Amino acid sequence: MSIRIDEELCTGCGACQASCPYGCIEIIDDKARITDECTLCGACVEECPVEAIILEREEIKAEKMDISQYKGVWVIAEHYNNKIHNVAFQLLGKGRELADVLKVNLSLVLLGDDFDDKLEELGQYGEDEIIYVKSKILKDYYSDLYVKTLTELIQENKPEIILIGATPTGRDFAPRVAKRLNAGLTADCTGLTIDLETRNLLQTRPTFGGNIMATIRTPSSRPQMSTVRPGIFKIAPKTNKKAKIRKINYDYKQKDSVTKIVKVISREKIKINLEEAEIIVSGGRGVKSKENWHIIEELAEILNAEVGGSRVTVELNWVDHDRQVGQTGKTVSPKLYIACGISGAIQHIVGMQGADIIIAINKDENAPIFKVAHYGIVGDLNKVIPALIEEIKKTKKDLKKNNL
Ligand SMILES: Cc1cc2nc3c(=O)[nH]c(=O)nc-3n(C[C@H](O)[C@H](O)[C@H](O)COP(=O)(O)OP(=O)(O)OC[C@H]3O[C@@H](n4cnc5c(N)ncnc54)[C@H](O)[C@@H]3O)c2cc1C
């Protein structure tokens, strides 16, 4: 696909510039110029009053696929240090819902080693079956072996829906598997439902910088693949049901991969992944400086919470990048989220609105954060937070005194 401006038609009116969500159009010498950052989204094409913007698409001739052969919902589990990533359990919850609507089986697909004694417990999250691909080398994440194995499994078993965590690992293998299968993949979905008439998966995700929600379908090819960020869906409840276990041994050797994992460097520095935290205290630009950031850390410490931040605070280097909450950061769903000096831009809200309880502290009573907050404190965080810390200390002391 390519885009170009017909300079003879262009009047330099600027309508295209105003319509570009990514700021990729400049007006130079009364003519529009598209910069290299253009994503080819096409938003400008319709806005041009003189039809001077031309988006050229190559025609792709895909073979017609018999989609009726595809049945079942798969969740791909990823793991680190022999522990399954929580997002797999969240996807099992959503996967069960989708499978029930479609009246098909739900399978958990696990590529690994050393999971034999964990399979029974793993099979209690509502799935009908666990497909366990066992190979010594797969105790670690080998990108090319994942892509090869999953592609083969999918070609053989033909599931209609595949759900994958939008983690760095999932984001690595999912598009490559989709490419090999000629399948549609929708990244970073925040909602998944079924259109029963067509059995299509309706995949909703934010687009244009989070300002619009788009619902995407893949009507003519299978499987329908979606990645979902951790924290979007709730973990599937444990049941008494036991999943059927299908074990497939793969005799992979080191030479089968183009890479060799020499050492896995653990991320010990991060106490708890934000996505798994039960309480998060997040700071925004309202904290005012790096020197004042300790106020957020102190409130977090007394609550045994993790520290988060808005994108601004990451850009200002007040907090590490892995602590960013929001559209381009982490999606979190803690029991308690305290937003301090955060205005509540949509790109931040999409990352934390799943919290059970949201408390906002902001000196502006009209700040949008109060629209999603369950409790709001209008005031200067430099006064409110120390007062809160004092109260929490007192309450803790009283509880201890009364042996509670
Ligand atoms: C494509 C894209 C992706 C983005 N992704 C993200 C993302 O992942 N996460 C994210 O957070 N943002 C993201 N943003 C940026 C987002 O649009 C906002 O700019 C950002 O969230 C604002 O951060 P903030 O609330 O800390 O700062 P501001 O919007 O400047 O708000 C500061 C708030 O602090 C309050 N305040 C000031 N002083 C005090 C005080 N003493 N006491 C109490 N309150 C006070 C103010 O009233 C104000 O409401 C993204 C933007 C784009 C375009």
PDBQT file of the ligand as one rigid body, heavy atoms in Angstrom, charges set to zero:
ROOT
HETATM    1  C1  LIG A 501      -0.764   7.559  21.379  1.00  0.00    +0.000 C 
HETATM    2  C2  LIG A 501      -0.711   7.990  22.822  1.00  0.00    +0.000 A 
HETATM    3  C3  LIG A 501      -0.499   7.028  23.798  1.00  0.00    +0.000 A 
HETATM    4  C4  LIG A 501      -0.458   7.400  25.145  1.00  0.00    +0.000 A 
HETATM    5  N1  LIG A 501      -0.275   6.440  26.105  1.00  0.00    +0.000 NA
HETATM    6  C5  LIG A 501      -0.343   6.795  27.404  1.00  0.00    +0.000 A 
HETATM    7  C6  LIG A 501      -0.230   5.801  28.442  1.00  0.00    +0.000 A 
HETATM    8  O1  LIG A 501      -0.003   4.612  28.188  1.00  0.00    +0.000 OA
HETATM    9  N2  LIG A 501      -0.341   6.219  29.718  1.00  0.00    +0.000 N 
HETATM   10  C7  LIG A 501      -0.566   7.517  30.075  1.00  0.00    +0.000 A 
HETATM   11  O2  LIG A 501      -0.666   7.820  31.279  1.00  0.00    +0.000 OA
HETATM   12  N3  LIG A 501      -0.646   8.456  29.121  1.00  0.00    +0.000 NA
HETATM   13  C8  LIG A 501      -0.525   8.141  27.810  1.00  0.00    +0.000 A 
HETATM   14  N4  LIG A 501      -0.585   9.118  26.870  1.00  0.00    +0.000 N 
HETATM   15  C9  LIG A 501      -0.545  10.525  27.309  1.00  0.00    +0.000 C 
HETATM   16  C10 LIG A 501      -1.890  11.059  27.780  1.00  0.00    +0.000 C 
HETATM   17  O3  LIG A 501      -2.615  11.542  26.679  1.00  0.00    +0.000 OA
HETATM   18  C11 LIG A 501      -1.708  12.206  28.798  1.00  0.00    +0.000 C 
HETATM   19  O4  LIG A 501      -0.911  13.192  28.228  1.00  0.00    +0.000 OA
HETATM   20  C12 LIG A 501      -1.075  11.738  30.112  1.00  0.00    +0.000 C 
HETATM   21  O5  LIG A 501      -1.749  10.620  30.634  1.00  0.00    +0.000 OA
HETATM   22  C13 LIG A 501      -1.162  12.900  31.113  1.00  0.00    +0.000 C 
HETATM   23  O6  LIG A 501      -0.452  12.557  32.264  1.00  0.00    +0.000 OA
HETATM   24  P1  LIG A 501      -0.819  13.206  33.663  1.00  0.00    +0.000 P 
HETATM   25  O7  LIG A 501      -2.244  12.929  34.002  1.00  0.00    +0.000 OA
HETATM   26  O8  LIG A 501       0.229  12.747  34.618  1.00  0.00    +0.000 OA
HETATM   27  O9  LIG A 501      -0.545  14.766  33.399  1.00  0.00    +0.000 OA
HETATM   28  P2  LIG A 501      -1.543  15.955  33.184  1.00  0.00    +0.000 P 
HETATM   29  O10 LIG A 501      -2.556  15.657  32.159  1.00  0.00    +0.000 OA
HETATM   30  O11 LIG A 501      -0.711  17.161  33.000  1.00  0.00    +0.000 OA
HETATM   31  O12 LIG A 501      -2.325  16.063  34.579  1.00  0.00    +0.000 OA
HETATM   32  C14 LIG A 501      -1.771  16.467  35.782  1.00  0.00    +0.000 C 
HETATM   33  C15 LIG A 501      -2.897  16.521  36.795  1.00  0.00    +0.000 C 
HETATM   34  O13 LIG A 501      -2.351  16.809  38.073  1.00  0.00    +0.000 OA
HETATM   35  C16 LIG A 501      -3.232  17.670  38.757  1.00  0.00    +0.000 C 
HETATM   36  N5  LIG A 501      -2.433  18.355  39.757  1.00  0.00    +0.000 N 
HETATM   37  C17 LIG A 501      -1.487  19.310  39.583  1.00  0.00    +0.000 A 
HETATM   38  N6  LIG A 501      -0.938  19.666  40.760  1.00  0.00    +0.000 NA
HETATM   39  C18 LIG A 501      -1.568  18.921  41.705  1.00  0.00    +0.000 A 
HETATM   40  C19 LIG A 501      -1.440  18.841  43.122  1.00  0.00    +0.000 A 
HETATM   41  N7  LIG A 501      -0.552  19.574  43.781  1.00  0.00    +0.000 N 
HETATM   42  N8  LIG A 501      -2.262  18.008  43.777  1.00  0.00    +0.000 NA
HETATM   43  C20 LIG A 501      -3.191  17.267  43.131  1.00  0.00    +0.000 A 
HETATM   44  N9  LIG A 501      -3.343  17.283  41.790  1.00  0.00    +0.000 NA
HETATM   45  C21 LIG A 501      -2.534  18.123  41.091  1.00  0.00    +0.000 A 
HETATM   46  C22 LIG A 501      -3.793  18.572  37.684  1.00  0.00    +0.000 C 
HETATM   47  O14 LIG A 501      -5.039  19.128  38.098  1.00  0.00    +0.000 OA
HETATM   48  C23 LIG A 501      -3.931  17.620  36.506  1.00  0.00    +0.000 C 
HETATM   49  O15 LIG A 501      -5.227  17.039  36.467  1.00  0.00    +0.000 OA
HETATM   50  C24 LIG A 501      -0.618   8.767  25.510  1.00  0.00    +0.000 A 
HETATM   51  C25 LIG A 501      -0.841   9.714  24.522  1.00  0.00    +0.000 A 
HETATM   52  C26 LIG A 501      -0.885   9.337  23.200  1.00  0.00    +0.000 A 
HETATM   53  C27 LIG A 501      -1.137  10.389  22.147  1.00  0.00    +0.000 C 
ENDROOT
TORSDOF 0
